[in-house]
Amino acid sequence: AVAYRQNPTAHPEYVSQVFTDTNRCIERKGWKQVRSQQEQEQAREVVTSELAQTGQPAPLSDPKATEAFARAVEDRLARASGAAR
C-alpha cells in the first residue's frame, strides 16, 4: 500500500488485487455485495422498512436480536429480488 501511494504507476495491479481480496473476504463471510445503484436503493428501503416495523433497531450488544434483524432484512431482499425477476 505504501509503495502504491508513493508511485501508483509502478504498481497498477495493486488496486484490482485489493478489490479481489476484499471480495473474497466478503464472500467467505457469507455476505452479499450490493453492486448497482438500484440494489443499493432497494437495500436501503428494506432496512428502513424493517426498522419501522420493529419500532427500533436491534441493540448491537444482543447478538440474537442483531442476527434476527439481519435475517429479516436478507429474507425481504431475497423476496424482493425474486419478485423483480
PyMOL Python script that loads the backbone (N, CA, C, O; Angstrom):
from pymol import cmd

cmd.read_pdbstr("""\
ATOM      1  N   ALA A   1       0.826  -1.191   0.000  1.00  0.00           N
ATOM      2  CA  ALA A   1       0.000   0.000   0.000  1.00  0.00           C
ATOM      3  C   ALA A   1       0.873   1.259   0.000  1.00  0.00           C
ATOM      4  O   ALA A   1       0.580   2.231  -0.695  1.00  0.00           O
ATOM      5  N   VAL A   2       1.929   1.223   0.778  1.00  0.00           N
ATOM      6  CA  VAL A   2       2.806   2.388   0.848  1.00  0.00           C
ATOM      7  C   VAL A   2       3.490   2.603  -0.502  1.00  0.00           C
ATOM      8  O   VAL A   2       3.566   3.730  -0.992  1.00  0.00           O
ATOM      9  N   ALA A   3       3.985   1.521  -1.100  1.00  0.00           N
ATOM     10  CA  ALA A   3       4.651   1.640  -2.399  1.00  0.00           C
ATOM     11  C   ALA A   3       3.675   2.155  -3.454  1.00  0.00           C
ATOM     12  O   ALA A   3       4.060   2.952  -4.309  1.00  0.00           O
ATOM     13  N   TYR A   4       2.422   1.713  -3.408  1.00  0.00           N
ATOM     14  CA  TYR A   4       1.420   2.180  -4.373  1.00  0.00           C
ATOM     15  C   TYR A   4       1.163   3.673  -4.193  1.00  0.00           C
ATOM     16  O   TYR A   4       1.079   4.418  -5.169  1.00  0.00           O
ATOM     17  N   ARG A   5       1.039   4.107  -2.927  1.00  0.00           N
ATOM     18  CA  ARG A   5       0.800   5.531  -2.680  1.00  0.00           C
ATOM     19  C   ARG A   5       1.966   6.387  -3.160  1.00  0.00           C
ATOM     20  O   ARG A   5       1.766   7.502  -3.640  1.00  0.00           O
ATOM     21  N   GLN A   6       3.174   5.868  -3.032  1.00  0.00           N
ATOM     22  CA  GLN A   6       4.349   6.626  -3.451  1.00  0.00           C
ATOM     23  C   GLN A   6       4.481   6.682  -4.960  1.00  0.00           C
ATOM     24  O   GLN A   6       4.921   7.689  -5.515  1.00  0.00           O
ATOM     25  N   ASN A   7       4.094   5.585  -5.636  1.00  0.00           N
ATOM     26  CA  ASN A   7       4.232   5.549  -7.087  1.00  0.00           C
ATOM     27  C   ASN A   7       3.170   4.616  -7.686  1.00  0.00           C
ATOM     28  O   ASN A   7       3.462   3.458  -7.985  1.00  0.00           O
ATOM     29  N   PRO A   8       1.939   5.118  -7.861  1.00  0.00           N
ATOM     30  CA  PRO A   8       0.849   4.280  -8.358  1.00  0.00           C
ATOM     31  C   PRO A   8       1.119   3.629  -9.719  1.00  0.00           C
ATOM     32  O   PRO A   8       0.677   2.508  -9.966  1.00  0.00           O
ATOM     33  N   THR A   9       1.828   4.312 -10.583  1.00  0.00           N
ATOM     34  CA  THR A   9       2.053   3.746 -11.918  1.00  0.00           C
ATOM     35  C   THR A   9       3.006   2.559 -11.884  1.00  0.00           C
ATOM     36  O   THR A   9       3.004   1.744 -12.806  1.00  0.00           O
ATOM     37  N   ALA A  10       3.810   2.448 -10.849  1.00  0.00           N
ATOM     38  CA  ALA A  10       4.726   1.307 -10.735  1.00  0.00           C
ATOM     39  C   ALA A  10       4.002   0.045 -10.260  1.00  0.00           C
ATOM     40  O   ALA A  10       4.515  -1.064 -10.412  1.00  0.00           O
ATOM     41  N   HIS A  11       2.809   0.219  -9.683  1.00  0.00           N
ATOM     42  CA  HIS A  11       2.049  -0.915  -9.147  1.00  0.00           C
ATOM     43  C   HIS A  11       0.597  -0.854  -9.603  1.00  0.00           C
ATOM     44  O   HIS A  11      -0.299  -0.756  -8.765  1.00  0.00           O
ATOM     45  N   PRO A  12       0.339  -0.910 -10.907  1.00  0.00           N
ATOM     46  CA  PRO A  12      -1.029  -0.728 -11.400  1.00  0.00           C
ATOM     47  C   PRO A  12      -1.976  -1.858 -10.987  1.00  0.00           C
ATOM     48  O   PRO A  12      -3.191  -1.659 -10.960  1.00  0.00           O
ATOM     49  N   GLU A  13      -1.448  -3.020 -10.671  1.00  0.00           N
ATOM     50  CA  GLU A  13      -2.292  -4.160 -10.317  1.00  0.00           C
ATOM     51  C   GLU A  13      -2.751  -4.111  -8.861  1.00  0.00           C
ATOM     52  O   GLU A  13      -3.619  -4.889  -8.468  1.00  0.00           O
ATOM     53  N   TYR A  14      -2.191  -3.222  -8.061  1.00  0.00           N
ATOM     54  CA  TYR A  14      -2.478  -3.186  -6.628  1.00  0.00           C
ATOM     55  C   TYR A  14      -3.971  -2.986  -6.348  1.00  0.00           C
ATOM     56  O   TYR A  14      -4.547  -3.728  -5.552  1.00  0.00           O
ATOM     57  N   VAL A  15      -4.591  -2.023  -6.972  1.00  0.00           N
ATOM     58  CA  VAL A  15      -5.995  -1.714  -6.691  1.00  0.00           C
ATOM     59  C   VAL A  15      -6.890  -2.899  -7.017  1.00  0.00           C
ATOM     60  O   VAL A  15      -7.754  -3.255  -6.215  1.00  0.00           O
ATOM     61  N   SER A  16      -6.699  -3.517  -8.178  1.00  0.00           N
ATOM     62  CA  SER A  16      -7.550  -4.655  -8.523  1.00  0.00           C
ATOM     63  C   SER A  16      -7.296  -5.828  -7.579  1.00  0.00           C
ATOM     64  O   SER A  16      -8.218  -6.581  -7.265  1.00  0.00           O
ATOM     65  N   GLN A  17      -6.059  -5.988  -7.128  1.00  0.00           N
ATOM     66  CA  GLN A  17      -5.743  -7.058  -6.179  1.00  0.00           C
ATOM     67  C   GLN A  17      -6.454  -6.826  -4.842  1.00  0.00           C
ATOM     68  O   GLN A  17      -6.982  -7.762  -4.242  1.00  0.00           O
ATOM     69  N   VAL A  18      -6.462  -5.581  -4.387  1.00  0.00           N
ATOM     70  CA  VAL A  18      -7.139  -5.259  -3.133  1.00  0.00           C
ATOM     71  C   VAL A  18      -8.635  -5.541  -3.260  1.00  0.00           C
ATOM     72  O   VAL A  18      -9.229  -6.137  -2.361  1.00  0.00           O
ATOM     73  N   PHE A  19      -9.249  -5.120  -4.364  1.00  0.00           N
ATOM     74  CA  PHE A  19     -10.672  -5.384  -4.553  1.00  0.00           C
ATOM     75  C   PHE A  19     -10.945  -6.879  -4.616  1.00  0.00           C
ATOM     76  O   PHE A  19     -11.929  -7.351  -4.047  1.00  0.00           O
ATOM     77  N   THR A  20     -10.095  -7.624  -5.296  1.00  0.00           N
ATOM     78  CA  THR A  20     -10.265  -9.077  -5.380  1.00  0.00           C
ATOM     79  C   THR A  20     -10.173  -9.696  -3.992  1.00  0.00           C
ATOM     80  O   THR A  20     -11.011 -10.516  -3.618  1.00  0.00           O
ATOM     81  N   ASP A  21      -9.160  -9.306  -3.231  1.00  0.00           N
ATOM     82  CA  ASP A  21      -9.000  -9.836  -1.872  1.00  0.00           C
ATOM     83  C   ASP A  21     -10.185  -9.466  -0.983  1.00  0.00           C
ATOM     84  O   ASP A  21     -10.667 -10.290  -0.206  1.00  0.00           O
ATOM     85  N   THR A  22     -10.649  -8.230  -1.102  1.00  0.00           N
ATOM     86  CA  THR A  22     -11.800  -7.783  -0.315  1.00  0.00           C
ATOM     87  C   THR A  22     -13.048  -8.572  -0.690  1.00  0.00           C
ATOM     88  O   THR A  22     -13.806  -8.987   0.187  1.00  0.00           O
ATOM     89  N   ASN A  23     -13.266  -8.781  -1.981  1.00  0.00           N
ATOM     90  CA  ASN A  23     -14.429  -9.540  -2.423  1.00  0.00           C
ATOM     91  C   ASN A  23     -14.377 -10.981  -1.917  1.00  0.00           C
ATOM     92  O   ASN A  23     -15.401 -11.535  -1.517  1.00  0.00           O
ATOM     93  N   ARG A  24     -13.192 -11.588  -1.933  1.00  0.00           N
ATOM     94  CA  ARG A  24     -13.054 -12.959  -1.405  1.00  0.00           C
ATOM     95  C   ARG A  24     -13.406 -13.000   0.074  1.00  0.00           C
ATOM     96  O   ARG A  24     -14.090 -13.918   0.529  1.00  0.00           O
ATOM     97  N   CYS A  25     -12.944 -12.014   0.820  1.00  0.00           N
ATOM     98  CA  CYS A  25     -13.240 -11.942   2.245  1.00  0.00           C
ATOM     99  C   CYS A  25     -14.746 -11.805   2.472  1.00  0.00           C
ATOM    100  O   CYS A  25     -15.316 -12.485   3.326  1.00  0.00           O
ATOM    101  N   ILE A  26     -15.376 -10.935   1.713  1.00  0.00           N
ATOM    102  CA  ILE A  26     -16.821 -10.736   1.815  1.00  0.00           C
ATOM    103  C   ILE A  26     -17.552 -12.041   1.541  1.00  0.00           C
ATOM    104  O   ILE A  26     -18.476 -12.403   2.270  1.00  0.00           O
ATOM    105  N   GLU A  27     -17.146 -12.743   0.500  1.00  0.00           N
ATOM    106  CA  GLU A  27     -17.809 -13.997   0.127  1.00  0.00           C
ATOM    107  C   GLU A  27     -17.571 -15.088   1.167  1.00  0.00           C
ATOM    108  O   GLU A  27     -18.473 -15.876   1.449  1.00  0.00           O
ATOM    109  N   ARG A  28     -16.356 -15.146   1.747  1.00  0.00           N
ATOM    110  CA  ARG A  28     -16.068 -16.153   2.785  1.00  0.00           C
ATOM    111  C   ARG A  28     -16.943 -15.935   4.010  1.00  0.00           C
ATOM    112  O   ARG A  28     -17.330 -16.897   4.675  1.00  0.00           O
ATOM    113  N   LYS A  29     -17.252 -14.703   4.310  1.00  0.00           N
ATOM    114  CA  LYS A  29     -18.098 -14.402   5.458  1.00  0.00           C
ATOM    115  C   LYS A  29     -19.577 -14.661   5.148  1.00  0.00           C
ATOM    116  O   LYS A  29     -20.418 -14.621   6.046  1.00  0.00           O
ATOM    117  N   GLY A  30     -19.886 -14.920   3.893  1.00  0.00           N
ATOM    118  CA  GLY A  30     -21.266 -15.171   3.510  1.00  0.00           C
ATOM    119  C   GLY A  30     -22.054 -13.901   3.281  1.00  0.00           C
ATOM    120  O   GLY A  30     -23.276 -13.941   3.144  1.00  0.00           O
ATOM    121  N   TRP A  31     -21.364 -12.768   3.238  1.00  0.00           N
ATOM    122  CA  TRP A  31     -22.039 -11.503   2.996  1.00  0.00           C
ATOM    123  C   TRP A  31     -22.353 -11.358   1.524  1.00  0.00           C
ATOM    124  O   TRP A  31     -21.725 -11.984   0.671  1.00  0.00           O
ATOM    125  N   LYS A  32     -23.325 -10.531   1.244  1.00  0.00           N
ATOM    126  CA  LYS A  32     -23.700 -10.262  -0.137  1.00  0.00           C
ATOM    127  C   LYS A  32     -23.204  -8.877  -0.524  1.00  0.00           C
ATOM    128  O   LYS A  32     -23.203  -7.952   0.288  1.00  0.00           O
ATOM    129  N   GLN A  33     -22.786  -8.751  -1.767  1.00  0.00           N
ATOM    130  CA  GLN A  33     -22.329  -7.460  -2.265  1.00  0.00           C
ATOM    131  C   GLN A  33     -23.490  -6.727  -2.940  1.00  0.00           C
ATOM    132  O   GLN A  33     -24.285  -7.329  -3.662  1.00  0.00           O
ATOM    133  N   VAL A  34     -23.570  -5.451  -2.699  1.00  0.00           N
ATOM    134  CA  VAL A  34     -24.553  -4.608  -3.369  1.00  0.00           C
ATOM    135  C   VAL A  34     -23.822  -3.950  -4.524  1.00  0.00           C
ATOM    136  O   VAL A  34     -22.887  -3.178  -4.314  1.00  0.00           O
ATOM    137  N   ARG A  35     -24.246  -4.255  -5.747  1.00  0.00           N
ATOM    138  CA  ARG A  35     -23.470  -3.825  -6.905  1.00  0.00           C
ATOM    139  C   ARG A  35     -24.012  -2.577  -7.590  1.00  0.00           C
ATOM    140  O   ARG A  35     -23.243  -1.676  -7.925  1.00  0.00           O
ATOM    141  N   SER A  36     -25.282  -2.513  -7.798  1.00  0.00           N
ATOM    142  CA  SER A  36     -25.819  -1.412  -8.595  1.00  0.00           C
ATOM    143  C   SER A  36     -26.481  -0.363  -7.705  1.00  0.00           C
ATOM    144  O   SER A  36     -26.785  -0.621  -6.540  1.00  0.00           O
ATOM    145  N   GLN A  37     -26.695   0.807  -8.264  1.00  0.00           N
ATOM    146  CA  GLN A  37     -27.405   1.878  -7.548  1.00  0.00           C
ATOM    147  C   GLN A  37     -28.809   1.417  -7.187  1.00  0.00           C
ATOM    148  O   GLN A  37     -29.311   1.722  -6.105  1.00  0.00           O
ATOM    149  N   GLN A  38     -29.443   0.679  -8.098  1.00  0.00           N
ATOM    150  CA  GLN A  38     -30.796   0.182  -7.844  1.00  0.00           C
ATOM    151  C   GLN A  38     -30.792  -0.792  -6.662  1.00  0.00           C
ATOM    152  O   GLN A  38     -31.683  -0.732  -5.814  1.00  0.00           O
ATOM    153  N   GLU A  39     -29.801  -1.688  -6.597  1.00  0.00           N
ATOM    154  CA  GLU A  39     -29.708  -2.626  -5.483  1.00  0.00           C
ATOM    155  C   GLU A  39     -29.438  -1.893  -4.163  1.00  0.00           C
ATOM    156  O   GLU A  39     -29.960  -2.282  -3.118  1.00  0.00           O
ATOM    157  N   GLN A  40     -28.631  -0.843  -4.210  1.00  0.00           N
ATOM    158  CA  GLN A  40     -28.354  -0.064  -3.004  1.00  0.00           C
ATOM    159  C   GLN A  40     -29.631   0.592  -2.496  1.00  0.00           C
ATOM    160  O   GLN A  40     -29.918   0.564  -1.299  1.00  0.00           O
ATOM    161  N   GLU A  41     -30.392   1.179  -3.405  1.00  0.00           N
ATOM    162  CA  GLU A  41     -31.639   1.843  -3.027  1.00  0.00           C
ATOM    163  C   GLU A  41     -32.638   0.829  -2.472  1.00  0.00           C
ATOM    164  O   GLU A  41     -33.321   1.097  -1.484  1.00  0.00           O
ATOM    165  N   GLN A  42     -32.716  -0.325  -3.108  1.00  0.00           N
ATOM    166  CA  GLN A  42     -33.628  -1.368  -2.648  1.00  0.00           C
ATOM    167  C   GLN A  42     -33.231  -1.826  -1.236  1.00  0.00           C
ATOM    168  O   GLN A  42     -34.098  -1.992  -0.378  1.00  0.00           O
ATOM    169  N   ALA A  43     -31.942  -2.029  -0.992  1.00  0.00           N
ATOM    170  CA  ALA A  43     -31.476  -2.439   0.332  1.00  0.00           C
ATOM    171  C   ALA A  43     -31.791  -1.374   1.367  1.00  0.00           C
ATOM    172  O   ALA A  43     -32.229  -1.691   2.473  1.00  0.00           O
ATOM    173  N   ARG A  44     -31.572  -0.110   1.017  1.00  0.00           N
ATOM    174  CA  ARG A  44     -31.854   0.992   1.936  1.00  0.00           C
ATOM    175  C   ARG A  44     -33.343   1.008   2.300  1.00  0.00           C
ATOM    176  O   ARG A  44     -33.696   1.189   3.465  1.00  0.00           O
ATOM    177  N   GLU A  45     -34.207   0.821   1.307  1.00  0.00           N
ATOM    178  CA  GLU A  45     -35.657   0.831   1.559  1.00  0.00           C
ATOM    179  C   GLU A  45     -36.065  -0.331   2.462  1.00  0.00           C
ATOM    180  O   GLU A  45     -36.889  -0.164   3.361  1.00  0.00           O
ATOM    181  N   VAL A  46     -35.495  -1.492   2.224  1.00  0.00           N
ATOM    182  CA  VAL A  46     -35.840  -2.663   3.034  1.00  0.00           C
ATOM    183  C   VAL A  46     -35.382  -2.478   4.476  1.00  0.00           C
ATOM    184  O   VAL A  46     -36.126  -2.782   5.408  1.00  0.00           O
ATOM    185  N   VAL A  47     -34.165  -1.983   4.662  1.00  0.00           N
ATOM    186  CA  VAL A  47     -33.657  -1.767   6.022  1.00  0.00           C
ATOM    187  C   VAL A  47     -34.527  -0.736   6.734  1.00  0.00           C
ATOM    188  O   VAL A  47     -34.906  -0.934   7.888  1.00  0.00           O
ATOM    189  N   THR A  48     -34.844   0.359   6.057  1.00  0.00           N
ATOM    190  CA  THR A  48     -35.673   1.402   6.652  1.00  0.00           C
ATOM    191  C   THR A  48     -37.051   0.855   7.013  1.00  0.00           C
ATOM    192  O   THR A  48     -37.574   1.138   8.091  1.00  0.00           O
ATOM    193  N   SER A  49     -37.628   0.080   6.121  1.00  0.00           N
ATOM    194  CA  SER A  49     -38.935  -0.505   6.365  1.00  0.00           C
ATOM    195  C   SER A  49     -38.899  -1.478   7.542  1.00  0.00           C
ATOM    196  O   SER A  49     -39.799  -1.482   8.382  1.00  0.00           O
ATOM    197  N   GLU A  50     -37.866  -2.293   7.594  1.00  0.00           N
ATOM    198  CA  GLU A  50     -37.733  -3.265   8.682  1.00  0.00           C
ATOM    199  C   GLU A  50     -37.564  -2.553  10.018  1.00  0.00           C
ATOM    200  O   GLU A  50     -38.130  -2.980  11.025  1.00  0.00           O
ATOM    201  N   LEU A  51     -36.789  -1.471  10.033  1.00  0.00           N
ATOM    202  CA  LEU A  51     -36.636  -0.690  11.258  1.00  0.00           C
ATOM    203  C   LEU A  51     -37.968  -0.096  11.692  1.00  0.00           C
ATOM    204  O   LEU A  51     -38.283  -0.065  12.882  1.00  0.00           O
ATOM    205  N   ALA A  52     -38.747   0.375  10.725  1.00  0.00           N
ATOM    206  CA  ALA A  52     -40.045   0.964  11.039  1.00  0.00           C
ATOM    207  C   ALA A  52     -40.990  -0.095  11.611  1.00  0.00           C
ATOM    208  O   ALA A  52     -41.763   0.195  12.523  1.00  0.00           O
ATOM    209  N   GLN A  53     -40.932  -1.314  11.084  1.00  0.00           N
ATOM    210  CA  GLN A  53     -41.807  -2.385  11.568  1.00  0.00           C
ATOM    211  C   GLN A  53     -41.452  -2.812  12.983  1.00  0.00           C
ATOM    212  O   GLN A  53     -42.335  -3.065  13.802  1.00  0.00           O
ATOM    213  N   THR A  54     -40.156  -2.891  13.268  1.00  0.00           N
ATOM    214  CA  THR A  54     -39.730  -3.335  14.595  1.00  0.00           C
ATOM    215  C   THR A  54     -39.827  -2.220  15.616  1.00  0.00           C
ATOM    216  O   THR A  54     -39.854  -2.486  16.818  1.00  0.00           O
ATOM    217  N   GLY A  55     -39.880  -0.979  15.165  1.00  0.00           N
ATOM    218  CA  GLY A  55     -40.012   0.146  16.068  1.00  0.00           C
ATOM    219  C   GLY A  55     -38.691   0.713  16.551  1.00  0.00           C
ATOM    220  O   GLY A  55     -38.604   1.891  16.897  1.00  0.00           O
ATOM    221  N   GLN A  56     -37.673  -0.115  16.576  1.00  0.00           N
ATOM    222  CA  GLN A  56     -36.342   0.361  16.972  1.00  0.00           C
ATOM    223  C   GLN A  56     -35.299  -0.635  16.487  1.00  0.00           C
ATOM    224  O   GLN A  56     -35.592  -1.818  16.317  1.00  0.00           O
ATOM    225  N   PRO A  57     -34.096  -0.158  16.268  1.00  0.00           N
ATOM    226  CA  PRO A  57     -33.051  -1.074  15.809  1.00  0.00           C
ATOM    227  C   PRO A  57     -32.668  -2.059  16.911  1.00  0.00           C
ATOM    228  O   PRO A  57     -32.775  -1.760  18.100  1.00  0.00           O
ATOM    229  N   ALA A  58     -32.225  -3.226  16.490  1.00  0.00           N
ATOM    230  CA  ALA A  58     -31.768  -4.224  17.451  1.00  0.00           C
ATOM    231  C   ALA A  58     -30.498  -3.724  18.124  1.00  0.00           C
ATOM    232  O   ALA A  58     -29.609  -3.197  17.455  1.00  0.00           O
ATOM    233  N   PRO A  59     -30.405  -3.884  19.430  1.00  0.00           N
ATOM    234  CA  PRO A  59     -29.181  -3.444  20.094  1.00  0.00           C
ATOM    235  C   PRO A  59     -27.995  -4.290  19.642  1.00  0.00           C
ATOM    236  O   PRO A  59     -28.090  -5.514  19.547  1.00  0.00           O
ATOM    237  N   LEU A  60     -26.885  -3.624  19.369  1.00  0.00           N
ATOM    238  CA  LEU A  60     -25.711  -4.341  18.894  1.00  0.00           C
ATOM    239  C   LEU A  60     -25.151  -5.271  19.961  1.00  0.00           C
ATOM    240  O   LEU A  60     -24.439  -6.222  19.639  1.00  0.00           O
ATOM    241  N   SER A  61     -25.460  -5.013  21.206  1.00  0.00           N
ATOM    242  CA  SER A  61     -24.957  -5.863  22.283  1.00  0.00           C
ATOM    243  C   SER A  61     -25.743  -7.171  22.390  1.00  0.00           C
ATOM    244  O   SER A  61     -25.341  -8.074  23.125  1.00  0.00           O
ATOM    245  N   ASP A  62     -26.854  -7.280  21.668  1.00  0.00           N
ATOM    246  CA  ASP A  62     -27.661  -8.500  21.692  1.00  0.00           C
ATOM    247  C   ASP A  62     -27.482  -9.238  20.363  1.00  0.00           C
ATOM    248  O   ASP A  62     -28.168  -8.932  19.388  1.00  0.00           O
ATOM    249  N   PRO A  63     -26.568 -10.203  20.320  1.00  0.00           N
ATOM    250  CA  PRO A  63     -26.281 -10.890  19.056  1.00  0.00           C
ATOM    251  C   PRO A  63     -27.497 -11.586  18.445  1.00  0.00           C
ATOM    252  O   PRO A  63     -27.633 -11.631  17.223  1.00  0.00           O
ATOM    253  N   LYS A  64     -28.378 -12.126  19.281  1.00  0.00           N
ATOM    254  CA  LYS A  64     -29.560 -12.820  18.748  1.00  0.00           C
ATOM    255  C   LYS A  64     -30.515 -11.840  18.070  1.00  0.00           C
ATOM    256  O   LYS A  64     -31.068 -12.138  17.011  1.00  0.00           O
ATOM    257  N   ALA A  65     -30.707 -10.676  18.678  1.00  0.00           N
ATOM    258  CA  ALA A  65     -31.585  -9.665  18.082  1.00  0.00           C
ATOM    259  C   ALA A  65     -30.974  -9.123  16.799  1.00  0.00           C
ATOM    260  O   ALA A  65     -31.678  -8.905  15.813  1.00  0.00           O
ATOM    261  N   THR A  66     -29.675  -8.909  16.811  1.00  0.00           N
ATOM    262  CA  THR A  66     -28.983  -8.422  15.620  1.00  0.00           C
ATOM    263  C   THR A  66     -29.084  -9.440  14.492  1.00  0.00           C
ATOM    264  O   THR A  66     -29.340  -9.080  13.343  1.00  0.00           O
ATOM    265  N   GLU A  67     -28.881 -10.714  14.826  1.00  0.00           N
ATOM    266  CA  GLU A  67     -28.979 -11.792  13.827  1.00  0.00           C
ATOM    267  C   GLU A  67     -30.399 -11.889  13.270  1.00  0.00           C
ATOM    268  O   GLU A  67     -30.580 -12.071  12.066  1.00  0.00           O
ATOM    269  N   ALA A  68     -31.392 -11.772  14.123  1.00  0.00           N
ATOM    270  CA  ALA A  68     -32.782 -11.841  13.673  1.00  0.00           C
ATOM    271  C   ALA A  68     -33.103 -10.679  12.737  1.00  0.00           C
ATOM    272  O   ALA A  68     -33.785 -10.864  11.729  1.00  0.00           O
ATOM    273  N   PHE A  69     -32.614  -9.478  13.067  1.00  0.00           N
ATOM    274  CA  PHE A  69     -32.842  -8.314  12.213  1.00  0.00           C
ATOM    275  C   PHE A  69     -32.180  -8.524  10.852  1.00  0.00           C
ATOM    276  O   PHE A  69     -32.800  -8.286   9.815  1.00  0.00           O
ATOM    277  N   ALA A  70     -30.922  -8.969  10.856  1.00  0.00           N
ATOM    278  CA  ALA A  70     -30.197  -9.196   9.603  1.00  0.00           C
ATOM    279  C   ALA A  70     -30.897 -10.260   8.762  1.00  0.00           C
ATOM    280  O   ALA A  70     -31.006 -10.117   7.544  1.00  0.00           O
ATOM    281  N   ARG A  71     -31.367 -11.317   9.402  1.00  0.00           N
ATOM    282  CA  ARG A  71     -32.067 -12.379   8.675  1.00  0.00           C
ATOM    283  C   ARG A  71     -33.365 -11.854   8.055  1.00  0.00           C
ATOM    284  O   ARG A  71     -33.700 -12.202   6.923  1.00  0.00           O
ATOM    285  N   ALA A  72     -34.090 -11.020   8.798  1.00  0.00           N
ATOM    286  CA  ALA A  72     -35.333 -10.453   8.270  1.00  0.00           C
ATOM    287  C   ALA A  72     -35.065  -9.577   7.057  1.00  0.00           C
ATOM    288  O   ALA A  72     -35.795  -9.635   6.067  1.00  0.00           O
ATOM    289  N   VAL A  73     -34.013  -8.763   7.135  1.00  0.00           N
ATOM    290  CA  VAL A  73     -33.656  -7.904   6.003  1.00  0.00           C
ATOM    291  C   VAL A  73     -33.252  -8.759   4.804  1.00  0.00           C
ATOM    292  O   VAL A  73     -33.696  -8.506   3.684  1.00  0.00           O
ATOM    293  N   GLU A  74     -32.413  -9.770   5.033  1.00  0.00           N
ATOM    294  CA  GLU A  74     -31.985 -10.639   3.928  1.00  0.00           C
ATOM    295  C   GLU A  74     -33.166 -11.357   3.287  1.00  0.00           C
ATOM    296  O   GLU A  74     -33.235 -11.479   2.064  1.00  0.00           O
ATOM    297  N   ASP A  75     -34.100 -11.832   4.117  1.00  0.00           N
ATOM    298  CA  ASP A  75     -35.284 -12.513   3.582  1.00  0.00           C
ATOM    299  C   ASP A  75     -36.121 -11.571   2.717  1.00  0.00           C
ATOM    300  O   ASP A  75     -36.582 -11.955   1.642  1.00  0.00           O
ATOM    301  N   ARG A  76     -36.316 -10.342   3.186  1.00  0.00           N
ATOM    302  CA  ARG A  76     -37.111  -9.385   2.407  1.00  0.00           C
ATOM    303  C   ARG A  76     -36.410  -9.007   1.115  1.00  0.00           C
ATOM    304  O   ARG A  76     -37.058  -8.845   0.080  1.00  0.00           O
ATOM    305  N   LEU A  77     -35.088  -8.863   1.166  1.00  0.00           N
ATOM    306  CA  LEU A  77     -34.339  -8.567  -0.057  1.00  0.00           C
ATOM    307  C   LEU A  77     -34.428  -9.731  -1.042  1.00  0.00           C
ATOM    308  O   LEU A  77     -34.558  -9.518  -2.247  1.00  0.00           O
ATOM    309  N   ALA A  78     -34.358 -10.954  -0.535  1.00  0.00           N
ATOM    310  CA  ALA A  78     -34.445 -12.120  -1.410  1.00  0.00           C
ATOM    311  C   ALA A  78     -35.823 -12.194  -2.068  1.00  0.00           C
ATOM    312  O   ALA A  78     -35.940 -12.490  -3.257  1.00  0.00           O
ATOM    313  N   ARG A  79     -36.866 -11.922  -1.277  1.00  0.00           N
ATOM    314  CA  ARG A  79     -38.223 -11.936  -1.849  1.00  0.00           C
ATOM    315  C   ARG A  79     -38.380 -10.828  -2.889  1.00  0.00           C
ATOM    316  O   ARG A  79     -38.970 -11.038  -3.949  1.00  0.00           O
ATOM    317  N   ALA A  80     -37.852  -9.659  -2.578  1.00  0.00           N
ATOM    318  CA  ALA A  80     -37.965  -8.527  -3.495  1.00  0.00           C
ATOM    319  C   ALA A  80     -37.206  -8.792  -4.802  1.00  0.00           C
ATOM    320  O   ALA A  80     -37.701  -8.471  -5.882  1.00  0.00           O
ATOM    321  N   SER A  81     -36.028  -9.364  -4.706  1.00  0.00           N
ATOM    322  CA  SER A  81     -35.273  -9.649  -5.929  1.00  0.00           C
ATOM    323  C   SER A  81     -35.900 -10.786  -6.711  1.00  0.00           C
ATOM    324  O   SER A  81     -35.827 -10.805  -7.940  1.00  0.00           O
ATOM    325  N   GLY A  82     -36.514 -11.732  -6.021  1.00  0.00           N
ATOM    326  CA  GLY A  82     -37.220 -12.813  -6.726  1.00  0.00           C
ATOM    327  C   GLY A  82     -38.457 -12.312  -7.439  1.00  0.00           C
ATOM    328  O   GLY A  82     -38.785 -12.792  -8.524  1.00  0.00           O
ATOM    329  N   ALA A  83     -39.145 -11.356  -6.848  1.00  0.00           N
ATOM    330  CA  ALA A  83     -40.335 -10.782  -7.464  1.00  0.00           C
ATOM    331  C   ALA A  83     -39.980  -9.914  -8.656  1.00  0.00           C
ATOM    332  O   ALA A  83     -40.771  -9.777  -9.589  1.00  0.00           O
ATOM    333  N   ALA A  84     -38.780  -9.322  -8.625  1.00  0.00           N
ATOM    334  CA  ALA A  84     -38.366  -8.426  -9.708  1.00  0.00           C
ATOM    335  C   ALA A  84     -37.943  -9.201 -10.948  1.00  0.00           C
ATOM    336  O   ALA A  84     -37.871  -8.639 -12.040  1.00  0.00           O
ATOM    337  N   ARG A  85     -37.668 -10.470 -10.785  1.00  0.00           N
ATOM    338  CA  ARG A  85     -37.206 -11.273 -11.927  1.00  0.00           C
ATOM    339  C   ARG A  85     -38.293 -11.780 -12.749  1.00  0.00           C
ATOM    340  O   ARG A  85     -38.049 -12.468 -13.740  1.00  0.00           O
TER     341      ARG A  85
END
""", "prot")
cmd.dss("prot")
cmd.show_as("cartoon", "prot")
cmd.util.cbc("prot")
cmd.orient("prot")
